[in-house]
Amino acid sequence: MAATLRIQLLGEFRIQHDEQPLAEFNSPRLQSLLAYLILHRSVIHSRQHLAFLFWPDSSDSQARTNLRNALHQLRNSLPNIELYLQIESQTIAWRADAPYQADVAHFEDLIKQVDTTQPPALQRPLLEQALALYKGDLLPDFYEEWILQEREDWRQKYVGGLEMLVNVLEQQRDYRTAIDMCQRLLKFDPLLESSYTQLMRLHALNGDRAAALRVYHSCMTTLVRELGIEPGPTTQSVYEQLLKLEAAPPSPSAASTASVASLLPFETSLVGRDAVWQQMQTIWQQTAGGHPTLLTISAEAGLGKTRLATELTEWASRQGMHTATAHCYAAGGRLAFAPIVAWLRAPALTQARPSIEPHGFAEAARLLPELLQEHPNLPPPLPVTPQTEAWHRQQLFEALARLALPAPHPLLLVLDDAHWCDADTLEWVQYLFHTNPQAPLLLLATVRPEETPADHPMSELQRQLARVGKLKQIELAPLTSTETAQLVGQLAGHMAENGRDAHFDRQIFAETEGNPLFILETVRSTLDAGQTQVKSNHHSDSLSATLPPKIRAIMETRLMRLSPAARDLVAIAALIGRAFTLDVLTHVAEMDEDDLLLALDELWQQRIVREATAGETGGGAYDFSHDKLREVARATLSPMMRRMLHRRLASALEELFAANLDEAAAQI
């Protein structure tokens, strides 16, 4: 049933029936009574309660008489009252099925939806709708005692909604709008110190350090003038961090956007990662409260692990938090403690180094020889003997931990490509967590699951920290087709004469399977091939016959890390096709069964292949995890080898599918 009654209680009292104002509904007492019933629409009220609430100075009998008179006026003023009120001899209640709209009811319904909705992109419009309903205080022209408390409760609901919206906007990195909402919050309640703190942080995130400092000055002035107090420790801490900050770098949006071919991946906003970003911020907030955490972001190459780590690092740095990043490399050997050295040489930690004590930091000079030059009173490390090796290692770990955690200040350490990290560094990380159980430390490690088998030191570290509740894990998935189209739209927005269409987006998704790096490189390759427009090729299922160099390099690197037997097998599998059965592979490869199974297991462990679903092949088959891997693996075969394997494949298919040669013919 369509709503026939519309009621506004926020900002002023207004009532309409069938889109027309009810002129007869002009009694303040009737308006107050109706407002109370709507505000408490889920409650069945006794007549005695209502009589005492609205006529507290009258006798019981007189109050009940007044209520009966008010209900009589209500019947005369409100058409079809039985649709809205359930009036009994002893009780009165608002009907749950009443055909009405009320701003207060709609506001509360929207906030409830926010509480059950993810991600932030879906929460934002709900909050914006709810806050738009708040036209002002509840019934501002009414002064009955019960209304005063209700009015304050609704002010707090509005403040809560604004705070939720500011948090959502911050999670979306829409700092400019978040600043506007936070300023509205302070205009509504100038004594809300937490909002000053948040506004300072938002200005810092937006790259405007001067504005952040001005907010602190305003906070100090207001609190001293109105309350006679100074800002609390949290606000003071943010202020001190801002004083230490250098000018923030320009935002990515200010970078040149002349063409897609010159774009870096970081010049597009995060797509399809709202829920992950919110999870990362929640973990950071818990960590900053004194809960040291190892956060691993796991995904194959190109899905955005490093991008997320960089985003969080910049987000924390702009708020004055200590951050340090170390990269691990596969080439050149895994140098012991190299990531720790990189962390401790980061500006945030060198500037925060504690006073160097002669006996406390001598061992650290083994890794940081510059300490001996900076502190001439520091003795050189003592020689290590087999008898003292364990003691020296303990002293080294302790000195490094004190340098990494000089004070109870939130610290973000990033370990990029942790699957290539040396075992000594990971052993020290475990020591750091064990000896500092309440440190505000977040160690964010990016890992490739195919590079971290169960016996890998990184896997062991995760197991150890999981046992004590200090491990959080995020596994990234490829973008959906919708998210792929959104990212392509961002890239296409940098191009002149954009002729992109939906078919082009579908082709990009088919080519890249939702890998963000592959999407970027494929669009870039399309431009480098000479196109001036992002447009689809309706006459081809493929955008380009040439694999972009960066994608090819990533794929080739993955294949080169395989054992010789696995490399041979993956090339043969690629010739068979993306999906292949074990029987066909056995006939074509002509390998010993045990060797073949071990090689196939290696391909599965490295996520080169996966088990194909029954719906894809009818069951019992394997499939390449990405079609580009098949393409690159197939390219490793010489023309002569391809001809020989094609003959074997034809023979195998004829033998295996003798009863159904039509099925075999499709693969020969």
N, C-alpha and C positions, 0 to 999 in steps of 0.2 A: 504494500500500500504506500503510495506516495505521501511524503510529509506534507501535512496541511497546516501545521503550527510551527512557527519559527520564533525562537526566544534568544535574546542576547542579554547576558548578565555582565559581561566584561566591558568596562568603559562606560556603560550606561544600561538602563533597562529599556528593552524594546521588545514588542510582541506583535506578530503578524499572523493572520489566519487567512489562508487562500491568497497570499501575497498582499493582503490589505491590513493596515494597522488597525488594532482593536482600540478605538477611541474610548470605549466604555471602561477599558481596563486602566483607569487612571488613579485608583486608590493606592497610596503607598503601602497600606496594610495588605491589600490583595497581592500586590507585586511582591512584597516580602514573603508572604505565605507561599506563593507559587514558586519563587526562587528557592526557598528552603526545600520544598518537595522535590524539585529537580536536582538540587545539589546532593540530596540524600535519596536518590531515586531507587536505590536497591533495598531500602529499609521500609518495613511496615510500621507506621507510627500510631501509637495510641492517641486517642483524642485528649486524654488527660495530659500527656506530655506536650502536645502542641498548644493546648490552652495555657499551661503554665509558662511555656517558652515565650509566647507572644503577649500574654497579659500577666506578667509576674506580680504586679501590684494589686491585682483584683482577687476577690475571694474565689474559691474553687467553682462555686455555682455560677458566679458572674463570668468567670473566665470561660467556662464551657458554653454559656449563653453567647458570649462574644464570638466564640469559634463557630457556633451554629449560624450566627448572622453572617459571618465572613464566608462560610461555605454557600449560603444562600446567594450572596452577592456574586460569588465565584460562578455559580450555575448560570446566573443571568448575564454575566460578562463574557464567559468562555463558551463558544458554541460547541455542541457535542461533547460536553465535559466527560461523559461516560467513556469516551475513547481514551482519555488521558488519566483519569483518576478512578481508583477503586475505593468508593466511599461506603463504609459499613457503619453499623451502629456504634462500634467501639474503636474502629481503626480507619486509617486513611493511608493510601499508598499510591505512588505513581505507577501506572501500568507499564510492564516490561515491553508490551507490544504496541505502545502508543505511537501513532504516526506523527513524529515531531522531529525537529532539529534544534539543538541547543549548543551554543558555542562551548560551554563547559564540558558537555558530554563528548563532543567531537574532539576537543583538546585531549581529554583523558584517553579516548580510544586511540588517537594517533600516537601518544606516548607509549601506550601498551604495545602497539605494533613495532615501535622502535626497539623495545626491549627484546623482541623475538625475531628481529630482522638482521640479517647479515648480507653483504658486507656494508661498509660505510656509504658506498655509493647509493645504496637503497635506503639507508637511514636518513640521509640528508634531506630529500624532498619531504619526508614525513615530518621531520622536525621543523622545516621551514613552513609547512602548512599549519602546524600546531601553533607556532609562535606568531604567525600572522593573525590568528584568532584573538590574541591578547591585545585588545584595543585600549586597555587601561585597567585600573583597579576594579575589583569585583564590587558592583553596586556602590559607586563612590558617593552617591547622595543619600545613602542610608546609614543610620548610626545606631541601630539596635545592637545590643551587646553580643548576640550570637554572630552577627555579621562581622564584627571587628576581628575575631579569630579566624573566621573563614577567609576574610580578605587577606590577612597575613599569610595564611596557608597557600592561597593562590599566587601571591607574590613569590613565594618560595618555589612553587611549581614552575612559574615562568623563569625564575633564575636557574632552576635545575635544567629546564629545556634549553636555555641559552648556553649553559655550560656544556651540555651534551653536544650541541651544534658546534661550538668552538672546538671541542675535542675531535669531532668528526672531520671538520675542515682541516685541522692540523694533520690528521692521519692522511687526508687526501693531498696534503702539501699545498692547499689553497690558502697560503698565509695571508694574502691581502684581504680576502673575505673574512678569514678568522679574526684578523685585527679589527675589522669593522664591527663584528659581532661582540668581541671582547670590550670594545669601547662602548657599545650600547649597554653591555652588562654593567660597566662601571658608572655610566650615566644613571642607570636605574638604581644602583646601590654603590655609592662612592666609597663606602667603608669596607668593601669586600677585598681584603688584602690578597687572597689567593688569586683574584682576577688581575691585580696589578702584576703579580709574579708571572702569571701566564702571558700577559700582554708584553712584558719585558722579553720573555723567551720568544714569542712570536715575531717581535721586531728583529731580534737577533737572527732568527731563522730566515727572515726576509732580507737579511743583509743590511739592516739599518741599525747599526750599533748606537748611533747618536739618539735615535728615537727611543731605544730601549732605556738608555740612561735617563732621558727626560721623564719617562714613566716612573722610574724610581724616585726622582726628585718630587714628582707630583704625589706619589704615594707617601713619602716622608712628610711633606707639607700637610696633606689632608689628615693623616693619622695623628700628627702632633696637635694640629689645630682643633680637631673634632673630639679626639679621645685622650689626648695627652700622653700618647705612647709612640714609640718608634717601631718601624717594621721589624717583624720577627726574624729568627735565624735563617729560615728558608729564603726569604726575600733578600736578606743581607748577603747570603751566599751567592745567589744569582747575580747580584750587583757586583760583588767582588770578582766573579768570573768574567763579567762583561768588561771590567776595567783592564783585565789582562789580555783581552782579545785584540788582535790586529784587525784592521778593516777587512770585512768579509769580501770574498771574491765575487765577481759579477755572477748573477744567476744564469743558468743555461739558456733561459729565454732571451737573454741579451746577446747571445752568440750569433755569429753570422749564419744566415739560413739561405744562402744563395742557391744551393742545389742539393738534391738528395745525395748525389755522388760525393759530396764533400762532408756529409753529415757524420758525426760520431754517434754511436749508440746512445751516449748519455744525453744527447740533445733532444731526445724524445722523452715524454713523461712515462712513468711506469704504467703498463697496461696489464690488466688481469691479475694484479698482485695486491689489490686493496686488502683482502683478508690476511695475506701474509704480512704486509706492512703493519697492520694493526696488531697482529700477533707479536711481531718483533718489538714494537713499542711497548706492549704490555710486559714482555720479558725484560726489557731494559728498565722499566719502572720498578719491577720487582727486584732486579739486581741492584739498582741504585739505593734501595732500602736496606741493603746488607745481606743479599742472598747471592753469593758468587755462582755463576752459571756458565756452562759450556753450551753454546748454541751452534748446532751444525746445520748448514744449509746444503742439502744434497740434491744433485741433479747432474745430468749429462752436460757436455760442453754446449754452450750457447743458450741455455735456458735462463740465465740472468743471475747466477749466484754472486758473482763479483759486483754486478750492478747494485744489487740489494745491499751488499756489504758497504759499498761506497756511499750509497744514499744514507745509510744509518750513520756512517762515520761523519759525513758532512752535517747531518742533522744534529748530532751530538756536539760536534766541534763548534757550531755556530751558537750553541748555548754555553760555551765555555767549558765543556767537559773535556777531560783528558782522553785523547785517542792516539793510537799508534797502529800502523799496519806493516805486516811482513808478508812477503811473497815467497813461496817455495817453488823450486824448479826441478824438472826431471833431469836436465842436462848438467854435466859438470860435477856429478856426485852430490850427495846430500851432506853438506858441511855441518858438523856438529855445532849446535847452539846458534847457527846463523840467524834464524828468526828472532831469537832473544836479543841478539846484538842489534838487529834492525829496530826492534821495539825500543830498546833503551837509548838508541841514538835519535829517536824521534823528538822533535822540538818540545812537545808537550811534556815528555818525561825528563829530558835534559834540564829544562827550566825548573822542574819541580824536584830535582835531586836533593836529598837531605844532606846535611853537613857530613862530610866524609870523615870517618874515624879511622885512625891508623890500622887498628886490628880488625875492624869490622868489614872492610872493603878491599883488603889486599888481594884476595882471591879473584875478585871481579876484574882486576887489571889484566888477568890472563886473556879475557875476551875483549876488554875495553882498555887498551894500553894508553889511551889519551888521559885516563884518570891519573896516571903517574905524572904527566906534564901539568895537568890542572891543579894537582895537589902534591907539591914537592915533598910534603911530610909523610906521604903514603909510602911505606916500604914495599919493595918489589915482592911478588909472591915467592914463597919458599919452594925449594925443589921438591918434586913429588917422588916418593919411593914406593915400592910395593907395600911396605908396611903402613905408609901414611896415605895411600891413595883414597881409601874410603873417607878418611877424615877431611882431606882436601876437597873431595866432591861435596861433602855435606856443607863445608864452609862456603864453597862456590854457590851452591843452591841457595843458601841463606842470604848471601850478599846480593845475588841477583834478585831475590824476592824483595829485599828491602829497597832496592833501586826501582823496582817495578811498582811497588806500593808504598811510596814515601809518606803518604798521609791518607786518612779516611775520605778520599775524594773519588767520586765515581770514575771508573776507568773502563774504556772500551779498547780491547786488543783484537785486531783482525788478523787471522791466519789464512791467507788466500792459497788455494790449492794445497790444503793440508794433507792430502793423500801422498804428497811428495815430501812431507816433513821428516826430518831425521828423528830417530828414536830418543836421542838425548834430550832434545827440546821437549818432546812429549812427556818424558819422565819428569822433567822440571815442572811442566804445567801441572802434572798430578801432585807434585810436592807443593806447588803454590796454592792449589785448592785445599790440600789437606792441612796446611799450616796457617791458613787464613780463612777460617770457616765463616766469617762475617764480613769479609771484604766486599765493597761495592764494585765487583769486577764482573764484566761480561767478556768472555772470550768467544768471538764469532769465527767459526771455521767453515770454509767452503770446501766441499769434498765431492769427488765423483764416486758413486757407489761401485762402479766397475773396477776402480783402482784400490778399493779398501776391502779385501777379503777378510774373513773372520780372524786370521792370524796376523793381520796388519797392526802395527803399534797404535794407529789411530783408532782402530776398532776396539782394542784393549782399553785405551783411555776412556772411550765412550762407555764401555761396560762398567769400568770402575766408578765413574762419576754417576752413572745411572743408579748404581746401588745405593748411593747416598743422596739421591734426589737433586743432583746438580747438573742434570743433562736435559736439554730441550732440543728437539729435532724438527726440522721443517724439510719436507721433500717437495721440490717444485715439479709441477706438471707442465706439459706444453700448453700453449694458448689454444683456446677453442676457436672454431671458425669465426665466431662473432668477434672475439678479442683480436684475432688476426686481422680482420677487416678494420677494426679500430686502429690498430698500429699502422696498417697500410695507409689509412686515412691521414694519420699524423704525418707520415713521410710524404704522401702526395700533397699535403698542404704546403710543403716547401717548394713545390714545383710550379712553374708557369704553365698556363694552358693545360690544366688538369683535365684529362679526359677519362679518368678512372671510372669503371663501372663494376657492378656486382660480380660479373663473370671473371673479371681480372682478380678480384679478391678470392674467389673460389680457386682459381688457378694457383695463386700464391699459396693458399692453404694446402692444396694438393702437393705442391712442390716442396714445401718446407715442413709440413705436418706440425705447424704451430711453434716451431723453434724460433724465438725472437731474433737471434743472430742471423739465422738463415733467411728470415723474412727481410731483414735489413740488407743483407748482401745480395739477395735475389733482386730486390727492387733497384739497388745500386747497379747491379750488373745489367739490368734491363736498360738503364739510362746510358751506361757506358757503351752498350751495343749500338747506340745512335738514336734511340727513341727520344723524342722531346715531350711525349705524353705518356702518362701511365694509363695504358689501355689494354684491353684483353685481345688475345688472338683467338677468335672464335673458330678458326680452322685448324687449331692444334690443341692437343691436350697438354702440351708443355710450353712453358714460356721461352725457354732457351735451350739449345742443345749443348751449350757450354756451361759447365759447372763453375760458379764463382770461385776464384782462387782461394779465398779464406775458408770457404766450406770444404773445398777439396783438401786443403792442408790439414784441417781438423780431422777429416775422415782418414786421410793417409797416416796421420800420426797414431790414431787409434789402431789401425791395422798393423803398423810397424811394430807395435809393442807385443804382438802375438808371437807365440812360438812358431818355428818354421812349419811344423805340421798343421797348426791351426791356420796359418796364412795360406797354405796350399788348399786346405779344405774350404776356406771361405771363398776363395776364387772359384773353385769348382761349383760351390753352392750358388754363387752369383750367376754362373752360366746357366744353371738349371732354371733359375727364375727367383723371384722374391720369396715365394713359398715353395718348400721342397720337403719330400718325405725321406725318412731314414733309409728306406729300401732303395730308392733311386740314388741317393747319395752314395750308398755302399757299392752299388754296381758301377757307378761312374768313377769314383775315387780309387777303387782297387787298392784300398789300404787294409792293413791288418785290423780286425774288428776292434780289438782293445785300443789300438792307437787312434782309430777313427772316433770311438766313443770319448776318449780323453780329449781329443781335439775339439769335438763338438761340445763337450762340457765346458771347455775353456771359452769357446765362443759364447756360450750361454752365460757363464760367469762374468764375462767382460761386456755383456749386454749388446753384443753384436747381433745375436739372433735371440729370438724368443719363441716360446711354444705358440703355434697358431691356434686360434680358437676353432671349435668345431664348425661354427658358422662360416668361417673363412675358407676352410679346406675340406671339411668333412671329418676332421679329427686326425691325430697321429702325424702331424706335420710340424715343420719349423718355418719361421718367417724372419726375414731381416727386420731389425728394430727400426730401421729407417731406410727408405728406398735409395737415398744418396750413398749409403754404405755399400749397397749392392752395386751401384753404378761405379764407384771407385774400385771396389774389389774386382769387378769384371775387367776393368781397364788394365789390371796388372798382367793379364794373360796375353801372350804373344799370339799373332794370327795363326801360327802353326799349331800352338797348343789348343786354341779354340776349335780348330777343325778336328783335331784328334778327339777332344772331349765331346764335341757334337756327335761324332760317330758313336762314341761310347754311350752317350745319352740316348741316341736313337735306338741303339741295340737294347739298352736297359728298358726303355719304355715299351718296345715291342714285346719283350719277354714278360714284363710285369703286367702289361695291359693287353695280353693276347686276346682276351675275351671281349675287349672293348677298345679297339684301335682308334675309334673316333676320339676318345678322351686322350689317348696318347698323342694323336696327330697334332693336337693343339700345342704341345710342348716341343715337338720335334722341329 
